[in-house]
Amino acid sequence: MDPALLEKLREQSGLRLDKEGRFWHRGEPIEHARTLAVLHQGIHRAPDGRWATRIGKDWAYLDVEDAALFVRRIDGHRAQLASGEWAEVESLASGAEDALYARVRGERARLTRAAQLSLAVALHEDARGYVVDLAGQKHPVTADTGPEPVRLPGALTQGGGRHSDPAGPAEDRSGRRPTLRRRRLRSR
């Protein structure tokens, strides 16, 4: 297939992921359980740093309203993502509409309502603010920084080292945090 045509098809996929973790295609909700599972399992960073989803060897860009990853449940200090995969919880943050977010694999993941409610018994307030105790490990609940920026390949990770995945976490070397809004790259 012509590379320009393939890129155009990827750009115009019509796939959208809303803030509740629901997939939409050209304004219509996708409701088939297996299709939803495959779409969540295929979520990844495209080579240009934008969110995409893969089905087999084909992939297309996603229009992501809030977070691309979703936590279904938390067991100890591990989170089960909507894809079914498990990941270590690195940190927790509170955002708009009292939504909770976990940092997993360097990415921001929104907790589903069920996952968020399951943490109620582990939530405590101390002199510095709220803390969630996950299997004896205390995680302060910080303020959410908002939707993830586009992460450009080959740039530095938050810890200062290079990320092993060329499409993985990164920041613009200028210090600005680029964001994707309506398929255009803008700097804040």
N, C-alpha and C positions, 0 to 999 in steps of 0.2 A: 504494500500500500504506500502511496505517496506520503512522505513524512509531514508535509504541510497539511494535508487533508486529515491525517491521523491526529495531529495536534489540534486542529479545529474541532474534530469530534470530541476529543478529550475536554476541551474548553467549554463546549456547549452540551455537556452531558445532561444538564437539567437536574442533577442530583443535589439535594440539599439535606443537611442534617440540622435539625432544630435544637433548641436549648434543652429539650426534654429527652433527647436521644432518638427522636423519630426521624426516619428517612422519608423524603418526599421526592417524587419525580415529576417534573414539569407541573408543580402545583397540586398533584394528587398524592395522598399518603400511600406508602408501600406497606402492606399489611401481611403479606405472606411470610410466615415465621422462618422458613428456611432461607428465603431471599434476604430477610433482615439479618439473620445470623451470618450469612456469607458477606454481606456488605460491612458489618461490624468487624468481622475477622480480617477483611482486606484493607482496613484503614492504615495508611502509612503516609510518610512524607514523600512527595514526588521529588525528582532530582532538583527542581528549582526551589524546594523548601515549602511549597504549598501542600495542603492536605489533599489526599486522593484516596480512592478505594480500588482494590484489585479483585478481579474475578478471573481465576486462572492466570493466564499470562497477559490479559488485557487490563487496563486501568483507565480511570477518568478522574478529573478533578472534582472535589466536593466543595460546595458553598456551605461553610460551617458557621452557624449562627453564634455559637458560644464556644464550647469545647468539642473536640473531635472524639475524645475518649470518655467513656462512662464507666463508673464503678458500680457494679451490681451488689456486691457485698464485701464486707471486711471480716477476715478471720485472723485474729492475732494482729500482726503488723503487715499482713499481706492483703492485697485487694484483688478481687476477681473482676476483671473488666468485662464489658458487654461482649467482647470477642470470645470469652471463656477462658482466656489466659490469666495467669496469676502474676502479680508484680508486687515488689516491696513498696510500702508507703514511705515516701521520703519526707513529706511535710503535709500539713493541712492548712487551708485558708478558707475564710468566709467571704462571700461575695454578695452581689446584688440579690434582692429577694431572699436573703438568708440562705442562699445555696452554699453548700460545702464543696470544696475542691481538694483533691489529693494530688500531689506531685508524684508521678510514677514514671520510671525510666526517663526522667528529665522533662516529662511532658505534663501538662495540666489536664486532669481528668475530673469531670463533674460527678459527684455522688448522686445516684438515683435517690428518690425519696425514701425508698425502703432501706437503702444502705445508710442514709443520713439518720433515719430514725433509730436504726440499730445501735448507733453510737451514743444515744442519749444517756445510757447508764454509765458510760466511760467519760462523760463530759464533766469537768470540774472547773471552778473558777478559783484562781489564786490572785496574789497581789498584782501580777503583771497582765492578767486577762484570762481567757479560757484556755484550757489544756485538755487534750483527749489522751487517756491512758490506753495504749494498745499493747496488750500482753506485757505489761510492766515497763514499756517504753513510752515516755511522755512526749507528746507532740503539741507544742503551742499552736493555737489557731490564730494565724496572722491574717492580715487584710489581703484579699485577692487582688492581683494586679490586672485582671481583665483578660480578654482573649489573647491567645498565644500569637506572638509575632511570626512572620514567615521566617523560617530558619534556613539561612543560606548554607549550601554545602561548603565544607572545608574551613568554616570559621571556628572560633573558640567556643568551648562549652562554658557553663557557669563556673566550673571549678578551675578553668584556665587551660585545661588540656584539650587536645583535639579529640573530637568525637570519632569513634571508629566507623560509624555509618556515614557515608558521604551525604546522605539526605537527613541526617540527624540534627540534634539541638545545636544552635549556633546563634551568634548575634552579629550584627553589622559591625565591622571594625571601626567605623566612625564614632561609635558610642550611641548612635541613634537606634531606636528599636523600630524597624520597619513593620508595618502591619498590612494585612490584605483586606481591603474593603471593596466589595463588588468587582472582584477580579482585577483590581488595579493596585499596584504597589505604591504606598505613600509612606512618608516618614512622619513620625510624631515630633 
